[in-house]
Each structure stands twice: as structure tokens, then as C-alpha cells.
Amino acid sequence: MDEQDLLAERFERHRPRLRAVAYRVLGSTGEAEDAVQEAWLRLSRSGAGEVENLGGWLTTVVARVSLDMLRSRATRREDSWDAQRAAAAAGPADEATGPEQQAVLADSVGLALLVVLDTLAPAERLAFVLHDMFAVPYDEIAPVVERTPAAARQLASRARRRVRSVPGLPETDVARQREVVDAFLAAARGGDFGALLALLDPEAELSTDAAAALAGVSPAHGAAAVAETFVGRAKAAQPALIGGTAGLVWAPGGTPRVVFGFTIRDGRVVAIELLADAERIGRLDLELLAG
């Protein structure tokens, strides 16, 4: 394997996260793919010889490319509102982007949130997405938006107020997501049915992929049914970030086997998706956390 092949292999390990960042910033799967491809072209031309943190470097490149695309979109006004909404609602159009988009983006970045994000100025949107959805520090966001860290913080704060003013949107703050997911895990492990009910929306949904269904996990609807599925269980699950969103993973020996994706609104879990298909899991951007 030559140097270029090795570089491509390293890049592919970061592709799911880069696509998730670009999609959240741009709200379009096609444009997100373009931004990620541009990051690869820049990497392939420059190489990674002096890059200490390749993931951070690539995230910065994708963020800058996405910001330029947002600004160009706002200037040219070429993209119609209806066309963007239709693209966002339709989601990914091919298998290459489907699994991880469905598992990570479809619930956590719904159509309503994309509509709100479209009302933000490009720099506000980028600062909000990078900080609140991917926990990128303000001092790393600042050079991308060409502001000071304090100004980048203000951009994200203004965007956050706008997003939180709209009822019924999925929770985007990772710290708040983790509070709910950690409480859910503690209640499940402890067999506390009442605590699980309190954390679940009355219309909560549990969905599974085919592999999880074969393992004996059935879909469920309603807080009581979902709580019954988890009470006294999930003892070996651990907190994780799934494409920058708080969730749980069962990873015996450090190898992810089952992924629990959460959608949270108003402090309650409205949807949980269980994934056990090894190929799908392998294409997700997972970061196991202590817990």
C-alpha cells in the first residue's frame, strides 16, 4: 500500500463525522458530500505529514468549506426555499450516505430544526453546530469564522437562543443530551421503572434494525412499553457520542456491537433506535465515553 492509499484509508475513518458536520451546517446531503470531497482533495494535495490531529484538521477544513458555501448561497440566492426543504425531508438518496444518516441525522436533525437553522446567519449557524453539536472549543471555531473566541461564543449564544425559542425541536446541546441519557442508563441498570417512565415521552418509540430484531429486541411504542424493554437491562452499555450526539453503545472488548441512538426533546426521550448491523455500526462516527 503506497502513501496515497494510506492517506485515503485514514481519511475514510473520519468521513462519517465530516459528513455529519457538513450536513448539519448545510442541511443538504448533496452539498455535504461536496464539502467532504473538497476536504479530501485538499488533504490529498497537501498530505498529512505535519498534521498532528488529522480529525481536527479535517473538521476545520470542512467547516470552512461549508461556511463558504453558506455565504455563497446567501449571496446568490440560487437555492429556493422549497427545494432545500424537499431535499432535507427526503434525506440521503443513495446507500453510501443512507445508514449513518438514518441512524444519526434523521432524528437528531429533523426538518423543523433545519428550518430554524436556515434563519441564522452563516457564521452563527456554523458556530452553533460546531460547538453545541460537536463540542468544538470556541478557540478552534474562532479562526474559521474570522472572529475572536469571545465573538465566536456570542455567535453560538445568539443561535442557541433562537433554536431554543422554538418548541418541540430535538435537543442539540450535547451536555443536556448526556444528562438525559446518563439518567436513562442509571434507571435502566437500577431497574427503576418509574424513573424510566419519567424520562420517556408518553409517545416514545423504540425502533430496531434487522440485526437487533434477530437478536430478540422488538420495536415498542409508548413510554410503558419502551420502559419495560429496558428496565433492569443495559447493564453493560456505556455512554458514547454517535456522530456528535449523546447515546449508548454496547462494546465488549472495546468493539461496538450494539448502538443505542437517542432523540431527546424538552428533556425527554422521544425515540430510541437500536442498531446491531456490524456494517452500519462500522460506518458510524463513535466515541466511547467513561461512565
C-alpha positions in Angstrom: 0.0 0.0 0.0 1.5 3.3 -1.1 1.4 6.6 0.8 -1.6 7.9 -1.0 -3.6 4.7 -0.3 -2.7 5.0 3.4 -3.8 8.6 3.4 -7.1 7.7 1.8 -7.6 4.9 4.4 -7.1 7.4 7.2 -9.5 9.9 5.6 -12.2 7.3 5.3 -12.1 6.7 9.1 -13.1 10.4 9.5 -15.7 10.5 6.7 -18.8 9.8 8.8 -18.1 12.6 11.2 -17.1 15.0 8.4 -20.3 14.2 6.6 -22.3 14.7 9.8 -20.7 18.1 10.4 -21.3 19.3 6.8 -24.9 18.1 6.8 -25.8 19.9 10.0 -24.2 23.1 8.7 -25.6 22.9 5.2 -28.8 21.0 5.5 -28.3 19.3 2.2 -26.8 15.8 1.7 -25.5 16.7 -1.8 -23.7 19.8 -0.6 -22.4 17.9 2.4 -20.8 15.4 0.1 -19.3 18.2 -2.0 -17.8 19.7 1.2 -16.3 16.4 2.3 -14.9 15.7 -1.2 -13.3 19.1 -1.2 -11.6 18.3 2.2 -10.2 15.1 0.6 -8.9 17.0 -2.4 -7.1 19.5 -0.1 -5.7 16.7 2.0 -4.5 14.7 -1.0 -2.7 17.7 -2.4 -1.1 18.8 0.9 -0.6 15.4 2.6 -0.7 14.8 6.3 2.9 14.8 7.1 2.8 17.7 9.6 -0.8 17.3 10.8 -0.8 16.1 14.4 -4.6 15.9 14.8 -6.0 14.8 11.4 -9.6 14.7 12.6 -9.4 18.2 13.9 -7.7 19.5 10.8 -10.3 17.9 8.5 -13.2 19.2 10.6 -11.8 22.7 10.3 -11.4 22.3 6.5 -15.0 21.0 6.1 -16.2 23.8 8.4 -14.5 26.5 6.3 -15.7 25.0 3.0 -19.3 24.7 4.4 -19.2 28.3 5.6 -18.1 29.5 2.2 -20.9 27.5 0.6 -23.4 29.0 3.1 -22.2 32.6 2.3 -22.3 31.9 -1.4 -25.8 30.5 -1.1 -27.0 33.6 0.8 -25.3 36.0 -1.7 -26.5 34.3 -4.9 -30.0 33.3 -3.6 -29.9 30.4 -6.1 -31.3 27.8 -3.8 -35.1 28.0 -3.5 -36.6 27.5 0.0 -38.9 24.8 -1.3 -36.1 22.9 -2.9 -34.0 22.9 0.3 -36.9 21.8 2.4 -37.6 18.9 0.0 -34.0 17.8 -0.1 -33.8 17.9 3.7 -37.1 16.0 4.1 -36.1 13.4 1.5 -32.8 12.7 3.2 -30.0 10.7 1.6 -30.6 9.5 -1.9 -28.1 6.6 -2.0 -26.7 3.7 0.0 -23.4 5.4 0.5 -25.0 8.0 2.8 -28.1 6.2 4.0 -27.2 4.1 7.1 -25.3 6.6 9.1 -27.6 9.5 8.1 -30.6 7.5 9.1 -29.1 6.4 12.4 -27.6 9.7 13.4 -29.0 12.6 11.4 -32.6 11.8 10.5 -33.9 12.0 14.1 -31.4 14.4 15.7 -31.5 17.0 12.8 -35.2 17.0 11.8 -36.8 19.1 9.2 -38.1 21.6 11.8 -34.6 22.2 13.2 -33.2 22.7 9.7 -35.8 25.3 9.0 -34.7 27.2 12.2 -31.1 26.8 11.3 -31.8 28.3 7.9 -32.9 31.5 9.6 -29.4 32.0 11.2 -26.6 34.0 9.7 -23.9 31.7 8.2 -21.3 32.4 11.0 -24.0 31.9 13.7 -25.1 28.6 12.2 -21.5 27.3 11.9 -20.6 28.4 15.5 -23.7 26.7 16.9 -23.3 23.5 15.0 -19.6 23.1 15.8 -19.9 24.0 19.5 -23.3 22.6 20.5 -23.5 19.6 18.3 -19.8 18.6 18.1 -18.2 20.1 21.2 -15.6 22.0 19.2 -14.0 24.6 21.5 -14.5 28.3 20.7 -10.8 28.9 20.3 -10.9 26.4 17.4 -14.1 27.9 15.9 -12.8 31.5 16.1 -10.3 31.3 13.1 -12.9 29.6 11.0 -15.4 32.4 11.4 -12.6 35.0 11.5 -13.6 36.3 15.0 -12.1 36.2 18.5 -13.1 33.2 20.7 -15.3 35.6 22.7 -17.1 36.7 19.5 -17.5 33.1 18.4 -19.1 32.4 21.8 -21.6 35.2 21.2 -22.4 33.9 17.7 -23.2 30.5 19.1 -25.2 32.0 22.0 -27.4 34.0 19.7 -28.1 31.0 17.6 -28.8 28.9 20.7 -31.4 31.4 21.9 -33.1 31.3 18.5 -33.2 27.5 18.4 -34.4 27.1 22.0 -37.2 29.6 21.4 -38.9 27.1 19.1 -40.9 24.4 21.0 -40.7 20.8 20.1 -37.3 20.7 18.5 -34.8 17.9 19.3 -32.3 18.8 22.0 -29.0 19.8 20.4 -26.8 20.6 23.4 -24.6 17.6 24.0 -24.3 18.2 27.7 -28.1 18.3 28.1 -28.4 15.2 25.9 -25.8 13.4 28.1 -27.7 14.3 31.3 -30.8 12.6 30.0 -29.0 9.6 28.5 -27.0 9.1 31.7 -30.1 9.3 33.8 -31.8 6.8 31.4 -28.9 4.4 31.7 -28.9 4.6 35.5 -32.6 4.0 35.7 -32.4 1.0 33.4 -29.5 -0.5 35.2 -31.2 0.0 38.6 -34.5 -1.4 37.5 -36.3 1.8 38.3 -39.4 1.6 36.1 -40.8 4.9 37.5 -37.7 6.8 36.7 -37.7 5.4 33.1 -41.3 6.5 32.6 -40.4 10.0 33.8 -37.6 10.2 31.3 -39.7 8.9 28.3 -42.2 10.9 26.3 -45.6 9.3 26.5 -45.4 8.6 22.8 -41.8 7.3 22.8 -40.8 4.9 20.1 -38.2 2.1 20.1 -37.1 1.0 16.7 -34.6 -1.6 15.7 -32.7 -2.7 12.6 -33.0 -6.2 11.3 -29.9 -7.4 13.2 -31.3 -6.2 16.5 -34.6 -7.8 15.8 -33.0 -11.1 15.1 -31.3 -10.8 18.5 -34.7 -10.7 20.1 -35.3 -6.9 20.5 -38.8 -5.9 19.4 -40.0 -2.4 18.4 -42.1 -0.7 21.0 -44.5 2.2 21.2 -45.4 4.2 24.3 -43.5 5.1 27.4 -44.6 2.0 29.3 -43.6 -0.5 26.6 -40.3 1.2 26.0 -39.5 1.3 29.7 -40.4 -2.4 30.0 -37.9 -3.2 27.3 -35.0 -1.5 29.2 -35.8 -1.9 32.9 -33.2 -3.9 34.7 -31.1 -4.2 31.5 -28.4 -2.3 29.5 -26.0 -3.1 32.4 -23.1 -3.4 30.0 -23.9 -0.4 27.9 -21.7 2.7 28.2 -22.1 6.3 27.2 -20.9 7.3 23.7 -21.0 10.1 21.2 -22.6 8.9 18.0 -21.8 11.4 15.3 -21.6 14.0 18.0 -24.9 13.1 19.6 -25.2 11.5 23.0 -26.1 7.8 23.0 -25.1 4.4 24.4 -23.0 1.6 23.0 -22.5 -2.0 24.0 -18.9 -2.6 23.2 -17.5 -5.8 24.7 -13.7 -5.7 24.5 -13.9 -2.2 23.0 -15.6 -3.4 19.8 -19.0 -1.8 19.3 -21.7 -4.4 18.9 -24.9 -2.5 19.6 -25.6 1.2 19.2 -28.5 3.0 21.0 -29.3 6.3 19.2 -31.5 8.7 21.2 -33.7 11.6 20.2 -34.5 14.0 23.0 -37.0 16.8 23.2 -37.8 19.0 26.1 -35.7 16.8 28.4 -37.5 13.6 27.5 -36.6 10.7 25.2 -38.9 10.6 22.3 -37.1 7.9 20.2 -34.5 5.2 20.6 -33.0 3.4 17.7 -31.1 0.1 18.2 -28.5 -0.8 15.6 -26.8 -4.1 15.6 -25.7 -4.5 12.0 -21.9 -4.6 12.0 -21.5 -2.9 8.6 -23.8 0.0 9.6 -22.1 0.4 13.0 -18.7 0.4 11.3 -19.6 3.4 9.3 -20.7 5.5 12.3 -18.5 8.1 14.0 -18.4 6.6 17.5 -16.6 7.9 20.6 -16.8 5.8 23.7 -17.1 7.8 26.9 -16.4 6.9 30.5 -19.5 6.1 32.5 
